[in-house]
Amino acid sequence: MAAPLGRDTLPEHWSYGVLRDGRVFFINDETRITTWLHPRSGEPVNSGQMIRSDLPRGWEEGFTDEGASYFIK
């Protein structure tokens, strides 16, 4: 299960951003290092806004732990 998303769940000095495709990334504001994995849980987070109208009916898009996309039928 993916980690919950919210500033209250992040360690001090961490923030997050959401790409247009819905993938969430995390930023260590002190070191300026980014990661696809939640800094507390070590898991990727889904923003819940993964909208892909260009996929054929019955196909879904998924993401690996590293943030690479793949497709599922």
C-alpha positions as CSV (number, residue, x, y, z in Angstrom):
1,M,0.0,0.0,0.0
2,A,1.3,3.5,-0.9
3,A,2.2,5.9,1.8
4,P,-0.2,8.7,2.6
5,L,0.5,12.1,1.0
6,G,0.6,15.2,3.0
7,R,2.9,17.7,4.6
8,D,2.1,16.3,8.1
9,T,3.4,12.9,7.0
10,L,6.8,14.2,5.8
11,P,9.9,14.6,7.9
12,E,11.2,18.0,8.7
13,H,12.8,19.8,5.7
14,W,10.9,17.7,3.1
15,S,8.3,18.8,0.6
16,Y,6.7,17.2,-2.5
17,G,5.6,18.0,-6.0
18,V,3.2,16.4,-8.5
19,L,4.1,16.1,-12.2
20,R,1.4,16.6,-14.8
21,D,1.0,12.9,-15.2
22,G,0.2,12.5,-11.5
23,R,3.5,11.1,-10.3
24,V,4.6,12.4,-6.9
25,F,8.2,13.2,-6.1
26,F,9.8,14.3,-2.9
27,I,12.4,17.0,-2.3
28,N,14.8,17.3,0.6
29,D,14.8,21.1,1.0
30,E,18.2,21.1,2.7
31,T,20.2,18.9,0.3
32,R,18.0,19.6,-2.8
33,I,18.0,15.8,-3.5
34,T,14.8,14.4,-5.0
35,T,13.3,10.9,-4.9
36,W,10.2,9.1,-6.1
37,L,9.9,7.3,-2.7
38,H,8.2,8.7,0.4
39,P,11.0,9.6,2.8
40,R,9.3,7.9,5.8
41,S,7.9,4.7,4.2
42,G,10.3,4.2,1.3
43,E,7.3,3.6,-1.0
44,P,6.1,5.4,-4.1
45,V,2.9,7.6,-3.7
46,N,0.1,7.8,-6.2
47,S,-1.5,11.3,-6.3
48,G,-4.9,9.8,-7.3
49,Q,-4.9,12.0,-10.4
50,M,-3.5,9.5,-12.9
51,I,-5.7,10.4,-15.9
52,R,-4.7,8.9,-19.3
53,S,-7.4,9.4,-21.9
54,D,-5.0,8.4,-24.7
55,L,-4.9,4.7,-23.6
56,P,-7.0,2.1,-25.4
57,R,-10.0,0.7,-23.5
58,G,-9.0,-1.8,-20.9
59,W,-5.4,-0.5,-20.5
60,E,-4.0,1.1,-17.3
61,E,-0.7,2.8,-16.6
62,G,1.4,1.7,-13.6
63,F,4.7,2.9,-12.2
64,T,7.7,1.0,-10.8
65,D,9.3,2.0,-7.5
66,E,11.7,4.1,-9.4
67,G,8.9,6.0,-11.2
68,A,9.1,4.5,-14.6
69,S,5.8,3.9,-16.3
70,Y,4.5,0.6,-17.7
71,F,1.1,-0.5,-19.1
72,I,-1.3,-3.2,-18.0
73,K,-4.1,-4.9,-19.9
